Amino acid sequence: MTDPIIPQPHEPVPPILEDDISVKSRPSQTNTGPEPRATEGNDTIIELTRLEYSSKPSPVTAPTDVEARDTPDGGPRKSPYVQMAAICLSLFLAGWNDGSTGPLLPRIQQVYHVSYGIVSLLFLSSSLGFILGGVASVYFVGHFGFGKAMVIGSLIQIVGYCIQAPGPPFPAFVIAFFLNGFAESLQCAQANGYVASFKVSSSKLGLVHCAYGTGALAAPLVSTQFAQLPRWSFHYLVSLGVACMNTCTLLAVFRLKTQDDCLREVGEEVAERGQSKDNVYKQILRLKAVHLIALFMLMYMGVEVTIGGWIVSYIIKVRGGGSSSGYISSGFFGGLALGRIGLLWVNKKLGNRLAVFLYIVIATGLELIVWLVPSLISGAIAISLVGLLIGPIYPIVVNEASHILPGWLLSGSIGWIAGVGTTGAAALPFIAGQLAQEKGIWSLQPLLISMMVSMTLLWLIIPKGHQRVE
């Protein structure tokens, strides 16, 4: 006869804290009667549960995905496309300003009764404004910051258009060109330095300079019509409206913030600071590459604006064009805008160095056609193709500069380069006007071709930079 099975008293399980396991996993606190002894399997389950909960990361220390995207001021990361749109509007206005002069130039000569030499004072005045704006841009960004410098430039441009709109005496018109040159140089320097600071900058630079070309394309379409009206100077009322829109947009988007703050808002890395305690001007001016690139940009922008500013007068006087010749200037700037976007894939295939070299060489050949082939139609087509080919050069060079120059000096260096470059945008048209006064307007083409050959040679000695991954 077997012994009867005597129930064994329940052995208590070590207490399990609420933090370790859920209430659902906790053993019951009340005994309803004799229970079987806890098996080894139950102990294993309890231990695994304890490990599972103890291995979970603390919710306090684990950064969330949202926090990783936050900007320094606590807000969510912003889209860079809003900033790019604001900069594109600023560059559109710069192109509009430069593209307006060519079709209006013959009418300005007629109204003020001035010669080629005197009317070219407009370009000289603008040149002085560009020089001062380029030099001042380094000071402005250091003392006021990117956002404030952009707004200051846009406000000065509003003042310039207010002077031009009523058709003032010629000296006041010259002063207005100075103000617009200063304002445009200041904004372009800041915009180029800012966009070049983006990690992937080549396509963005092409986009903003396409906006410049679009403005330069649209302006002659409007100014050609105003040039035939009694109130020709009312063209600058249209310019004033665009300038006011530009100021409001810059205020709303950048809100007077520094460049570093604006870059952080869109998730871009901020360049490290240099260790040198020297003045920023001294650090920039010690860089040989800065001066070579600046000289190249001086020639390039001089060629670009000289073609846009004087080609209408050349076509009218040398090729017998009529009052609609102003549209040829639109064709040039239209090619400029198209080239900065349409040739991006070619730039990527050829590389920056080879692309710039080939574009200049082919454009020089087309300029020879304009000079030597006595045909209005072939000249107009060639001028449009010249615009198409030289259009990508500016953004390519700025992008190349971002590979060559130190990151902490990039914005100031681009400001200096743009300031010196835009000097050529006013100085070379002034020289062209003086030559036209002495020798005739036919001298425009030999001047342009000599500048293009000089650009080709200079490009070959500019140092190569490291290739940034984009």
C-alpha positions in Angstrom: 0.0 0.0 0.0 1.5 3.3 -1.1 1.8 6.3 1.1 -0.7 9.0 0.5 0.5 12.1 -1.2 0.7 14.9 1.4 0.5 18.4 -0.1 3.7 20.4 0.5 3.4 24.0 1.7 3.9 26.6 -1.0 7.5 28.0 -1.1 7.3 31.8 -1.6 8.8 33.3 -4.8 11.2 36.2 -4.2 9.2 39.4 -4.5 9.3 41.0 -7.9 9.2 44.8 -8.1 6.7 46.6 -10.2 9.5 48.3 -12.2 10.9 44.9 -13.2 7.8 43.2 -14.7 4.3 44.2 -15.5 1.4 43.6 -13.1 0.2 40.9 -15.5 3.4 38.9 -14.9 3.3 39.2 -11.1 2.2 36.1 -9.1 -1.0 36.4 -7.2 -0.8 37.7 -3.6 -3.6 35.4 -2.3 -3.4 31.7 -1.7 -6.6 29.9 -2.3 -5.2 26.6 -1.1 -2.4 24.3 -1.5 -0.4 24.9 -4.7 2.1 22.8 -6.5 5.7 23.7 -6.0 7.1 26.3 -8.4 9.0 24.5 -11.1 12.3 25.4 -12.6 10.6 26.5 -15.8 8.6 29.2 -13.9 11.8 30.5 -12.3 13.4 30.8 -15.8 10.4 32.7 -17.2 10.5 35.1 -14.2 14.2 35.6 -14.6 13.9 36.3 -18.4 11.2 38.8 -17.8 13.3 40.5 -15.2 16.2 40.8 -17.7 13.9 41.9 -20.5 12.6 44.9 -18.5 16.0 45.8 -17.0 17.6 46.0 -20.5 15.2 48.6 -21.9 16.8 52.0 -22.4 15.7 54.8 -20.2 13.2 57.1 -22.0 14.9 60.1 -20.5 18.3 59.6 -22.1 17.2 58.2 -25.5 17.1 61.0 -28.1 14.0 60.8 -30.3 14.0 61.2 -34.1 12.2 64.5 -33.7 14.8 65.8 -31.3 17.5 64.9 -33.8 15.9 67.1 -36.4 15.4 70.1 -34.1 17.3 73.3 -34.7 19.2 75.2 -32.0 16.3 77.4 -31.3 14.1 74.4 -30.5 12.0 74.5 -33.7 11.9 71.8 -36.4 14.3 71.8 -39.2 13.2 74.0 -42.1 13.3 73.2 -45.8 16.3 74.7 -47.7 14.0 75.4 -50.7 12.4 78.4 -48.9 15.8 79.9 -48.4 16.8 79.1 -52.0 13.7 80.8 -53.3 14.5 84.0 -51.3 18.1 84.0 -52.7 16.8 83.3 -56.2 14.5 86.4 -56.0 17.5 88.5 -54.9 19.6 87.3 -57.8 16.6 87.7 -60.2 16.6 91.4 -59.2 20.3 91.7 -59.8 19.8 90.2 -63.3 16.9 92.5 -63.9 19.0 95.5 -62.9 21.8 94.5 -65.3 19.5 93.5 -68.1 17.6 96.8 -68.1 20.4 99.1 -69.2 21.1 97.9 -72.7 17.7 98.6 -74.4 17.4 101.9 -72.5 20.9 103.2 -73.4 20.0 104.7 -76.8 17.0 106.4 -75.2 19.1 107.8 -72.3 21.5 109.2 -74.9 18.6 110.8 -76.8 16.9 112.3 -73.7 20.0 113.7 -72.0 21.8 114.5 -75.2 25.0 112.8 -74.2 27.7 111.0 -76.2 29.0 107.4 -75.8 31.7 108.7 -73.5 29.4 110.6 -71.2 26.7 107.9 -71.0 29.4 105.3 -70.1 29.7 107.3 -66.8 26.7 105.2 -65.7 28.9 102.1 -65.9 31.8 103.9 -64.2 29.5 105.0 -61.3 28.1 101.5 -61.0 31.7 100.2 -61.0 32.6 102.3 -58.0 29.5 101.1 -56.2 30.4 97.5 -57.0 33.9 98.0 -55.7 32.8 99.6 -52.4 30.1 97.0 -52.0 32.5 94.1 -52.5 34.9 95.5 -49.9 32.2 96.4 -47.5 30.6 93.0 -47.7 33.3 91.5 -45.6 32.8 94.2 -42.9 29.0 93.9 -43.1 28.9 90.1 -42.6 31.3 90.3 -39.7 29.5 93.1 -37.8 25.9 92.7 -38.8 25.6 89.1 -40.0 24.3 87.6 -43.2 20.5 88.4 -42.8 21.0 92.0 -41.9 23.6 92.6 -44.7 21.1 91.2 -47.3 18.3 93.5 -46.0 20.6 96.6 -45.9 21.5 95.9 -49.6 17.9 95.5 -50.6 16.9 98.8 -48.9 19.7 100.7 -50.6 18.4 99.3 -54.0 15.0 100.7 -53.2 16.5 104.1 -52.7 18.3 103.9 -56.1 15.1 103.0 -58.0 13.2 105.8 -56.3 15.7 108.2 -57.7 15.6 106.8 -61.2 11.8 106.4 -61.6 10.9 110.1 -62.1 13.7 110.6 -64.8 15.9 113.0 -62.8 18.8 115.1 -64.1 21.7 113.1 -65.5 24.0 113.6 -62.4 21.2 112.2 -60.1 20.8 109.3 -62.6 24.6 108.6 -62.2 24.3 108.6 -58.4 21.4 106.1 -58.6 23.6 103.7 -60.6 26.2 104.0 -57.9 23.7 103.0 -55.2 22.3 100.1 -57.2 25.9 98.9 -57.9 26.7 99.0 -54.2 23.4 97.2 -53.2 23.7 94.6 -55.9 27.3 93.8 -55.0 26.5 93.5 -51.3 23.6 91.1 -51.9 25.4 89.0 -54.6 28.5 88.6 -52.4 26.4 87.4 -49.4 24.2 85.1 -51.5 27.1 83.4 -53.3 29.0 82.9 -50.1 25.9 81.5 -48.4 25.0 79.0 -51.1 28.6 77.9 -51.6 28.6 76.9 -47.9 26.1 74.1 -48.6 27.5 70.6 -48.7 26.0 70.0 -52.1 26.4 73.4 -53.7 27.0 73.0 -57.5 23.4 72.5 -58.5 22.2 75.1 -56.1 24.6 77.7 -57.4 23.5 76.8 -60.9 19.9 77.4 -59.8 20.5 80.8 -58.2 22.5 82.0 -61.2 19.8 80.8 -63.5 17.5 83.1 -61.5 20.0 85.9 -62.4 19.8 85.0 -66.0 16.0 84.8 -65.9 15.9 88.4 -64.5 18.3 89.6 -67.1 16.1 87.9 -69.8 12.9 89.4 -68.6 14.2 93.0 -68.1 15.0 93.7 -71.8 11.5 92.5 -72.8 10.0 95.2 -70.5 12.6 98.0 -70.9 12.5 97.7 -74.7 8.8 98.7 -74.5 9.4 101.5 -72.1 12.3 102.8 -74.2 9.6 103.7 -76.9 7.3 105.5 -74.5 7.4 109.2 -73.4 7.7 108.1 -69.7 10.6 105.8 -70.4 11.9 106.1 -66.8 8.7 104.5 -65.5 10.5 101.2 -66.2 12.2 101.8 -62.8 8.8 101.7 -61.1 8.5 98.1 -62.1 12.0 97.6 -60.8 11.0 99.3 -57.5 8.1 96.9 -57.1 10.4 93.9 -57.5 12.9 95.5 -55.0 10.2 95.9 -52.4 9.1 92.3 -52.8 12.7 91.3 -52.4 13.1 93.2 -49.1 10.0 91.7 -47.6 11.0 88.2 -48.7 14.5 88.5 -47.1 13.0 89.8 -43.9 10.4 87.0 -43.7 12.8 84.1 -44.6 16.1 85.0 -42.9 14.8 87.2 -40.1 18.1 89.2 -39.8 19.9 86.0 -38.6 23.6 85.2 -39.1 24.8 82.8 -41.7 25.6 80.1 -39.2 22.1 80.2 -37.7 20.5 80.1 -41.1 22.6 77.1 -42.1 21.7 75.2 -38.9 18.0 75.8 -39.6 18.2 73.7 -42.7 20.5 71.1 -41.2 23.7 72.2 -42.9 27.1 71.9 -41.2 28.8 75.1 -40.1 32.4 75.6 -41.2 35.0 75.4 -38.4 36.7 78.6 -37.4 40.4 79.2 -38.2 42.9 79.5 -35.5 44.5 82.7 -36.8 43.9 85.9 -34.8 44.7 88.1 -37.8 42.1 90.4 -39.2 39.8 88.6 -41.7 40.8 91.0 -44.5 44.5 90.1 -43.9 43.8 86.4 -44.0 41.8 86.7 -47.2 44.3 89.0 -49.0 47.2 86.6 -48.2 45.5 83.9 -50.3 47.0 83.9 -53.8 44.1 81.8 -55.2 41.6 84.5 -54.1 43.3 87.1 -56.3 43.6 84.8 -59.3 39.9 83.8 -59.1 38.9 87.5 -58.5 40.8 88.6 -61.6 39.2 85.9 -63.7 35.7 86.9 -62.4 36.5 90.5 -63.2 37.1 89.6 -66.9 34.2 87.2 -67.0 31.6 89.6 -65.6 33.0 92.4 -67.6 32.4 90.4 -70.8 29.0 89.3 -69.7 27.7 92.8 -68.9 29.4 94.5 -71.8 27.7 92.2 -74.2 24.3 92.7 -72.5 24.8 96.5 -72.2 26.3 97.4 -75.6 25.2 94.7 -78.1 22.0 96.6 -78.9 23.9 99.7 -79.8 26.3 97.6 -81.9 23.5 95.9 -83.8 21.7 99.2 -84.5 24.8 101.1 -85.7 26.9 98.4 -87.4 24.2 95.9 -88.6 21.4 98.3 -89.2 19.0 96.9 -86.6 15.7 98.6 -85.8 13.9 99.6 -82.6 13.3 95.9 -81.8 17.0 95.2 -81.5 16.6 95.2 -77.7 15.2 91.7 -78.0 18.7 90.5 -79.0 19.8 91.4 -75.5 17.0 89.2 -74.2 18.3 86.4 -76.4 21.7 86.7 -74.9 20.4 86.7 -71.3 18.0 83.9 -72.1 20.9 81.8 -73.3 22.7 82.7 -70.1 19.8 81.4 -67.9 19.3 78.3 -70.0 23.0 77.4 -69.9 23.2 77.6 -66.1 20.6 74.8 -65.8 20.6 73.0 -69.1 24.4 72.4 -69.1 24.6 71.0 -65.6 24.9 67.5 -66.9 27.7 68.5 -69.3 29.6 70.2 -66.4 29.4 66.9 -64.4 30.6 64.8 -67.4 33.5 67.1 -68.3 34.5 68.3 -64.8 34.7 72.0 -63.8 38.2 72.6 -65.2 37.6 71.3 -68.7 34.1 72.6 -69.0 35.1 76.2 -68.4 38.0 75.9 -70.8 35.9 74.6 -73.6 33.0 77.0 -73.0 35.3 80.0 -73.3 37.1 78.8 -76.4 33.8 78.0 -78.3 32.3 81.3 -77.2 35.3 83.2 -78.5 34.8 81.5 -81.9 31.1 82.6 -81.9 32.1 86.2 -81.0 34.4 86.2 -84.1 31.3 85.3 -86.1 29.4 88.3 -84.7 32.4 90.5 -85.6 33.3 89.2 -89.0 30.0 87.9 -90.6 27.9 90.9 -91.8 24.6 89.3 -91.0 22.0 90.5 -88.5 20.4 87.1 -88.1 23.6 85.1 -87.7 24.9 87.7 -85.3 21.7 87.4 -83.1 21.9 83.6 -83.1 25.6 83.7 -82.2 25.0 86.1 -79.4 22.4 83.8 -77.9 24.8 80.9 -78.1 27.5 82.9 -76.5 25.1 83.5 -73.6 24.3 79.8 -73.4 28.0 78.8 -73.2 29.3 81.5 -70.8 26.3 81.2 -68.5 27.5 78.2 -66.5 31.0 79.7 -65.9 30.1 81.9 -62.9 28.5 79.2 -60.8 31.2 76.7 -61.7 33.9 79.1 -60.6 32.2 79.9 -57.3 31.8 76.1 -56.7 35.5 75.6 -57.6 36.4 78.3 -55.2 34.6 76.4 -52.4 37.0 73.5 -53.0 40.1 75.7 -53.0 39.6 78.2 -50.2 39.4 77.5 -46.4 35.8 77.0 -45.2 36.0 79.6 -42.4 37.1 82.2 -45.0 34.8 81.1 -47.7 32.0 83.6 -47.2 34.3 86.6 -46.9 36.5 85.4 -49.8 33.4 84.9 -52.1 32.4 88.4 -51.1 35.8 89.8 -52.1 35.8 87.8 -55.4 32.2 88.9 -56.2 33.1 92.5 -55.4 36.2 92.5 -57.6 34.3 90.6 -60.3 31.4 93.0 -60.4 33.9 95.8 -60.8 34.6 94.3 -64.2 30.9 94.3 -64.8 31.0 98.1 -64.7 34.7 98.9 -65.7 34.7 97.0 -68.9 31.5 98.5 -70.3 32.9 102.0 -69.4 36.1 101.2 -71.4 33.9 100.0 -74.2 32.0 103.3 -74.2 35.3 105.3 -74.3 36.6 103.2 -77.2 33.2 103.6 -79.0 33.6 107.4 -78.6 37.1 107.4 -80.0 37.1 104.6 -82.6 33.5 103.7 -83.1 31.1 101.1 -81.8 32.7 98.4 -84.0 35.6 98.3 -81.5 33.3 96.4 -79.1 34.1 93.0 -80.6 37.9 93.2 -80.6 37.7 94.3 -76.9 35.4 91.3 -76.0 37.6 88.8 -77.9 40.8 90.0 -76.2 39.1 89.6 -72.8 38.0 86.1 -73.6 41.5 85.0 -74.7 42.9 86.5 -71.4 40.3 84.5 -69.5 41.3 81.3 -71.1 45.0 81.8 -70.2 44.2 82.9 -66.7 42.0 79.8 -66.1 44.9 77.5 -66.9 47.0 78.9 -64.0 44.3 79.0 -61.3 45.2 76.2 -58.8 43.1 73.0 -58.6 41.1 72.4 -55.4 40.3 69.1 -53.6 37.1 67.5 -54.9 34.3 67.6 -52.4 31.9 64.7 -52.5 28.5 65.9 -53.6 
